[in-house]
Amino acid sequence: MTQTPAHPPGFALPDDALPGLAAELVGEHLRRDAAEPMRPHRSPDELLATLPIAIDGGALPWSEAFALLQQVLAATPSTTSRRFFNQLFGGRDGVAILGELGAVLANSPMHTFKASGVQVLVERAVLRRMGELAGMPDGDGMIAPGGSLSNFAAMILARNHALPESRERGLPGARAVIYASAAAHYSVAKAAGLAGLGRGAVRSVPADAAGRMRAECLGPMIDEDRATGGVPVMIVATAGTTVQGAFDPLPAIADVAERTGVWLHVDAAYGGSVLVSPRHRGLLEGCGRADSLTWDAHKLLTVPLTCSALLTRRPGLCAQAFDEPASYLFQDDALLDPGRGSLQCARHNDALKLWLAWKHHGDDGMAARIDRLFTLAAHLAARVESHPGLRLCRPPASINVCFEVLGTSSRELCRALWERNVAQIGHAVVDGREVVRWVLVDPAHTTEEIDAVLDELLAVARGLASGA
Ligand SMILES: Cc1ncc(COP(=O)(O)O)c(C=O)c1O
């Protein structure tokens, strides 16, 4: 770092101090995750009172800036510790973290080959491998910052397919319809609003009790909409629903998509990673018949946030939908410039960490990690089922274990677990009842750790019941 003219010597961080500080930060985080997996719960007011968060115009020398970062990290809830079961990601993969560090250091913009070089080829290799596993070996794809945006991009492709004039001329009066199950992720409705189709365009296809789309309802809904002047734009099947981890019946849904000619997108943001496991990939059987598929590696594959891919069965679609002329940027080999088929201009390189992790673990190692999650979920489900004070909603479809503690509000229980620094576990509604949703997403967990957290959860529930 060069010296800032306005500041005295020693104010700016010297380059040669950076490696040591980075090592200190990493070491501190790992030690804290082990010693204090739940960071002390603090309210926004307490945080604002104890940390100098506001940007007040003052300037800190690098040593104070570093100390401030340490303070903020110490106060940040850990999603990488062994007490985090709250979202569809968790744990950490050291090699993937190294990959992420490499991406930060190289700071490749990922829009042109000229500025990103070999990183473009790394990203392509990742997309190719994911496409092969998804049964879309000849298609293309793009990396997006999260499954929500991959779903959004897929909706734009589907919109352009159903309403070919829409990219140039907008949507004059077309009544678009999107079909997604009642258990689909909220990003579908959000994308419909963003894509100019309207949130109201999303029709909810009934789901069965396990949260799987009832494919037999889909065809009649599409026929009915067509008969009344609607334009069916897209079917969104979910592979791994957010709450119950259910997989929609893709072959039956693909049959309807093929008969009706409606674009089929598989939102496999959550469940896509199951494709790396020969033992469990049957859950996504038929996904290669879809037109597009969202797959978040940052969920089950334990790579740092974010790493999401949109894959397409046919080539060239992303460039058709997202290319814009920019003579100041795209100047060399158009085919090598990922920016021509991307939602973004400059973007973080999310592929490198996944590529490195895959190189490190190999196919077998990746599969073993996924298989482990299913084993852990089955273990927890068995413990829940055999406990007289617990009610398992149903055998888990994948790695989400949903259950109730009899006589205890799941919402209050999960809040108490968080506030008392026991664990972060989510709650959701299943069959109209509020339930604990415990996601087993870190392959490093042991069954003993899961048992210990369950015992603590039961102790907190007993405390709540007795008013403690
Ligand atoms: C099924 C499904 N789709 C999409 C998403 C959105 O993914 P992201 O958080 O990466 O935007 C999620 C997130 O949980 C999800 O469960």
PDBQT file of the ligand as one rigid body, heavy atoms in Angstrom, charges set to zero:
ROOT
HETATM    1  C1  LIG A 501     -34.816 -23.889  -3.062  1.00  0.00    +0.000 C 
HETATM    2  C2  LIG A 501     -34.058 -22.602  -2.968  1.00  0.00    +0.000 A 
HETATM    3  N1  LIG A 501     -33.930 -21.817  -4.063  1.00  0.00    +0.000 NA
HETATM    4  C3  LIG A 501     -33.252 -20.649  -4.050  1.00  0.00    +0.000 A 
HETATM    5  C4  LIG A 501     -32.655 -20.212  -2.883  1.00  0.00    +0.000 A 
HETATM    6  C5  LIG A 501     -31.933 -18.882  -2.872  1.00  0.00    +0.000 C 
HETATM    7  O1  LIG A 501     -30.569 -19.083  -2.816  1.00  0.00    +0.000 OA
HETATM    8  P1  LIG A 501     -29.571 -17.871  -2.397  1.00  0.00    +0.000 P 
HETATM    9  O2  LIG A 501     -29.703 -17.748  -0.917  1.00  0.00    +0.000 OA
HETATM   10  O3  LIG A 501     -28.245 -18.393  -2.843  1.00  0.00    +0.000 OA
HETATM   11  O4  LIG A 501     -30.017 -16.665  -3.136  1.00  0.00    +0.000 OA
HETATM   12  C6  LIG A 501     -32.759 -20.983  -1.723  1.00  0.00    +0.000 A 
HETATM   13  C7  LIG A 501     -32.123 -20.514  -0.465  1.00  0.00    +0.000 C 
HETATM   14  O5  LIG A 501     -32.268 -21.073   0.573  1.00  0.00    +0.000 OA
HETATM   15  C8  LIG A 501     -33.464 -22.202  -1.757  1.00  0.00    +0.000 A 
HETATM   16  O6  LIG A 501     -33.635 -22.968  -0.666  1.00  0.00    +0.000 OA
ENDROOT
TORSDOF 0
